[in-house]
Amino acid sequence: MTVIVGEEVSARDALLVAMLARGHTTDRAARELRLSRHTVGEEISSLLGRFSCRNRAELVAYWYVHRLLPIGIWPPPYAPCDNGPARTVGHPSDARNPSAR
C-alpha cells in the first residue's frame, strides 16, 4: 500500500468504506444509498484505484491505518436516513456517556 498524502475524501467515500467495513455487499450499500448497484460498484473500484488497494479488505485496512475511519469504535459509525441517503454519525454510546469523547 502506498500512502496518499493530502488525499481528499468525501463524506460519501467515508460512508461507503464504513459500509464495506461492516460487511455490506454492493447490493446492500446501493439500496441504503439509493443508488444503482453499478454506480456503487464503480465508486468502490474508484476508491480501490485511488488508494492503490487490491480488494475491499485492503481498502478498509488502509482507512483504519491512516485514521480515515475512527479508531476504537466497532462497527464504524454510520446511519441510514429514512428520508434521504445514509450519513455518518457518532457511536450510540456517545449519547449515554458524553465524557468518553
Backbone as CSV, one residue per row, in Angstrom:
resi,resn,N_x,N_y,N_z,CA_x,CA_y,CA_z,C_x,C_y,C_z
1,MET,0.839,-1.185,0.000,0.000,0.000,0.000,0.875,1.236,0.000
2,THR,0.506,2.192,-0.791,1.206,3.465,-0.842,0.383,4.496,-0.090
3,VAL,1.035,5.289,0.744,0.330,6.324,1.491,0.032,7.481,0.557
4,ILE,-1.197,7.923,0.532,-1.619,9.071,-0.259,-1.676,10.262,0.682
5,VAL,-0.689,11.140,0.598,-0.633,12.291,1.494,-1.556,13.380,0.968
6,GLY,-2.377,13.918,1.863,-3.264,15.021,1.496,-4.417,14.603,0.601
7,GLU,-4.697,13.324,0.517,-5.800,12.844,-0.320,-7.120,13.356,0.247
8,GLU,-7.912,13.951,-0.604,-9.232,14.430,-0.204,-10.210,13.263,-0.220
9,VAL,-10.975,13.129,0.838,-12.011,12.110,0.875,-13.338,12.794,1.163
10,SER,-14.340,12.381,0.419,-15.663,12.973,0.607,-16.408,12.216,1.698
11,ALA,-17.484,12.814,2.146,-18.334,12.156,3.142,-18.904,10.864,2.565
12,ARG,-19.219,10.862,1.276,-19.756,9.652,0.654,-18.695,8.561,0.580
13,ASP,-17.430,8.941,0.301,-16.345,7.960,0.322,-16.260,7.314,1.703
14,ALA,-16.270,8.148,2.738,-16.160,7.647,4.111,-17.342,6.748,4.452
15,LEU,-18.522,7.142,4.037,-19.717,6.348,4.299,-19.631,4.993,3.611
16,LEU,-19.205,4.998,2.359,-19.109,3.755,1.606,-18.066,2.819,2.220
17,VAL,-16.917,3.345,2.626,-15.894,2.497,3.241,-16.379,1.979,4.603
18,ALA,-17.104,2.800,5.355,-17.665,2.327,6.629,-18.651,1.187,6.381
19,MET,-19.432,1.286,5.316,-20.368,0.214,4.975,-19.601,-1.053,4.604
20,LEU,-18.519,-0.905,3.852,-17.701,-2.068,3.494,-17.089,-2.691,4.742
21,ALA,-16.641,-1.853,5.665,-16.054,-2.351,6.914,-17.076,-3.156,7.705
22,ARG,-18.328,-2.790,7.606,-19.400,-3.507,8.304,-19.816,-4.772,7.568
23,GLY,-19.252,-5.010,6.382,-19.557,-6.222,5.634,-20.691,-6.088,4.633
24,HIS,-21.093,-4.861,4.322,-22.174,-4.668,3.357,-21.725,-5.126,1.968
25,THR,-22.634,-5.749,1.263,-22.388,-6.097,-0.137,-22.634,-4.859,-0.988
26,THR,-22.244,-4.946,-2.248,-22.511,-3.848,-3.181,-24.012,-3.601,-3.274
27,ASP,-24.790,-4.676,-3.349,-26.246,-4.540,-3.458,-26.839,-3.848,-2.233
28,ARG,-26.411,-4.260,-1.048,-26.962,-3.659,0.172,-26.564,-2.184,0.277
29,ALA,-25.313,-1.875,-0.021,-24.873,-0.482,0.021,-25.677,0.349,-0.983
30,ALA,-25.899,-0.198,-2.162,-26.669,0.520,-3.184,-28.091,0.802,-2.704
31,ARG,-28.721,-0.199,-2.081,-30.088,0.011,-1.561,-30.108,1.119,-0.509
32,GLU,-29.163,1.066,0.432,-29.161,2.051,1.517,-28.777,3.449,1.042
33,LEU,-27.933,3.520,0.019,-27.537,4.825,-0.517,-28.513,5.326,-1.584
34,ARG,-29.443,4.445,-1.954,-30.421,4.753,-3.003,-29.733,5.101,-4.321
35,LEU,-28.769,4.244,-4.654,-28.035,4.354,-5.912,-28.124,3.015,-6.621
36,SER,-27.728,2.988,-7.893,-27.718,1.711,-8.601,-26.518,0.881,-8.151
37,ARG,-26.656,-0.426,-8.292,-25.569,-1.337,-7.955,-24.337,-1.000,-8.784
38,HIS,-24.552,-0.659,-10.044,-23.444,-0.310,-10.935,-22.699,0.928,-10.430
39,THR,-23.425,1.946,-10.010,-22.798,3.180,-9.506,-21.947,2.886,-8.275
40,VAL,-22.481,2.109,-7.348,-21.735,1.774,-6.135,-20.508,0.941,-6.482
41,GLY,-20.651,-0.009,-7.392,-19.518,-0.814,-7.830,-18.423,0.048,-8.446
42,GLU,-18.816,1.025,-9.249,-17.848,1.938,-9.866,-17.156,2.800,-8.807
43,GLU,-17.910,3.246,-7.806,-17.305,4.049,-6.737,-16.306,3.223,-5.929
44,ILE,-16.635,1.967,-5.680,-15.709,1.091,-4.957,-14.445,0.882,-5.791
45,SER,-14.613,0.632,-7.081,-13.456,0.461,-7.965,-12.597,1.715,-7.991
46,SER,-13.241,2.861,-8.011,-12.515,4.128,-7.999,-11.709,4.286,-6.710
47,LEU,-12.327,3.952,-5.573,-11.619,4.033,-4.286,-10.437,3.066,-4.243
48,LEU,-10.632,1.860,-4.762,-9.536,0.890,-4.793,-8.364,1.446,-5.592
49,GLY,-8.660,2.063,-6.717,-7.606,2.651,-7.540,-6.943,3.856,-6.888
50,ARG,-7.741,4.739,-6.319,-7.193,5.951,-5.676,-6.238,5.620,-4.552
51,PHE,-6.552,4.567,-3.797,-5.742,4.224,-2.636,-4.825,3.028,-2.890
52,SER,-4.693,2.638,-4.150,-3.796,1.547,-4.562,-4.033,0.274,-3.752
53,CYS,-5.296,-0.077,-3.598,-5.660,-1.285,-2.849,-6.141,-2.352,-3.830
54,ARG,-5.870,-3.615,-3.511,-6.233,-4.724,-4.390,-7.640,-5.247,-4.154
55,ASN,-8.176,-5.015,-2.956,-9.507,-5.544,-2.653,-10.136,-4.721,-1.530
56,ARG,-11.377,-5.035,-1.207,-12.133,-4.270,-0.204,-11.506,-4.353,1.178
57,ALA,-11.033,-5.534,1.553,-10.425,-5.698,2.872,-9.180,-4.811,3.005
58,GLU,-8.381,-4.760,1.962,-7.194,-3.919,1.986,-7.578,-2.438,2.053
59,LEU,-8.643,-2.059,1.361,-9.126,-0.678,1.406,-9.563,-0.297,2.819
60,VAL,-10.329,-1.153,3.462,-10.778,-0.886,4.829,-9.576,-0.800,5.769
61,ALA,-8.632,-1.724,5.621,-7.426,-1.694,6.454,-6.650,-0.395,6.239
62,TYR,-6.528,0.037,4.995,-5.837,1.287,4.678,-6.498,2.452,5.415
63,TRP,-7.823,2.493,5.369,-8.547,3.588,6.009,-8.358,3.577,7.521
64,TYR,-8.303,2.406,8.129,-8.041,2.338,9.572,-6.609,2.743,9.887
65,VAL,-5.652,2.220,9.155,-4.238,2.516,9.409,-3.959,4.015,9.293
66,HIS,-4.595,4.661,8.324,-4.368,6.095,8.100,-5.410,6.967,8.788
67,ARG,-6.158,6.343,9.702,-7.130,7.033,10.553,-8.190,7.829,9.772
68,LEU,-8.578,7.264,8.650,-9.677,7.841,7.891,-11.014,7.310,8.402
69,LEU,-10.976,6.171,9.087,-12.118,5.652,9.844,-11.752,5.778,11.319
70,PRO,-12.741,6.029,12.185,-12.432,6.222,13.607,-11.855,4.964,14.253
71,ILE,-10.789,5.132,14.986,-10.121,4.036,15.678,-10.837,3.791,17.011
72,GLY,-10.949,2.547,17.410,-11.523,2.211,18.713,-13.030,2.119,18.746
73,ILE,-13.675,2.254,17.600,-15.140,2.133,17.538,-15.466,1.029,16.537
74,TRP,-16.147,0.003,17.033,-16.585,-1.044,16.123,-18.056,-1.314,16.346
75,PRO,-18.827,-1.421,15.360,-18.504,-1.181,13.957,-18.390,0.307,13.676
76,PRO,-17.795,0.685,12.545,-17.655,2.110,12.235,-19.023,2.786,12.184
77,PRO,-19.123,3.986,12.708,-20.427,4.654,12.768,-20.942,5.100,11.407
78,TYR,-22.204,4.849,11.185,-22.944,5.377,10.044,-24.400,5.082,10.311
79,ALA,-25.286,5.847,9.714,-26.712,5.593,9.905,-27.466,5.931,8.636
80,PRO,-28.302,5.017,8.166,-29.156,5.342,7.027,-30.289,6.254,7.473
81,CYS,-30.666,7.162,6.633,-31.783,8.071,6.921,-33.041,7.541,6.246
82,ASP,-34.168,7.721,6.890,-35.422,7.289,6.286,-35.836,8.192,5.138
83,ASN,-35.463,9.459,5.197,-35.914,10.399,4.171,-34.763,10.936,3.333
84,GLY,-33.659,10.215,3.267,-32.539,10.654,2.458,-31.446,9.614,2.475
85,PRO,-30.309,9.941,1.875,-29.216,8.989,1.844,-28.621,8.769,3.221
86,ALA,-27.867,7.698,3.355,-27.224,7.391,4.629,-26.220,8.486,4.977
87,ARG,-25.933,8.614,6.273,-24.981,9.641,6.713,-24.166,9.091,7.875
88,THR,-23.000,9.675,8.099,-22.188,9.235,9.215,-22.681,9.908,10.489
89,VAL,-22.578,9.201,11.601,-22.989,9.732,12.902,-22.039,9.215,13.959
90,GLY,-22.147,9.754,15.151,-21.343,9.274,16.262,-21.822,7.913,16.731
91,HIS,-21.029,7.281,17.544,-21.368,5.972,18.085,-22.502,6.127,19.097
92,PRO,-23.449,5.199,19.155,-24.581,5.312,20.082,-24.162,5.459,21.544
93,SER,-23.034,4.892,21.934,-22.605,5.001,23.326,-22.198,6.428,23.686
94,ASP,-21.905,7.278,22.680,-21.556,8.675,22.957,-22.704,9.401,23.643
95,ALA,-23.928,9.068,23.276,-25.089,9.724,23.866,-25.257,9.342,25.341
96,ARG,-24.886,8.112,25.671,-25.010,7.649,27.048,-23.873,8.169,27.921
97,ASN,-22.683,8.374,27.337,-21.518,8.747,28.097,-20.748,9.859,27.385
98,PRO,-21.227,11.121,27.457,-20.575,12.213,26.723,-19.134,12.459,27.142
99,SER,-18.750,12.087,28.363,-17.374,12.320,28.798,-16.389,11.370,28.142
100,ALA,-16.872,10.337,27.467,-15.996,9.353,26.812,-15.422,9.866,25.503
101,ARG,-15.856,11.021,25.051,-15.381,11.553,23.780,-13.990,12.020,23.848
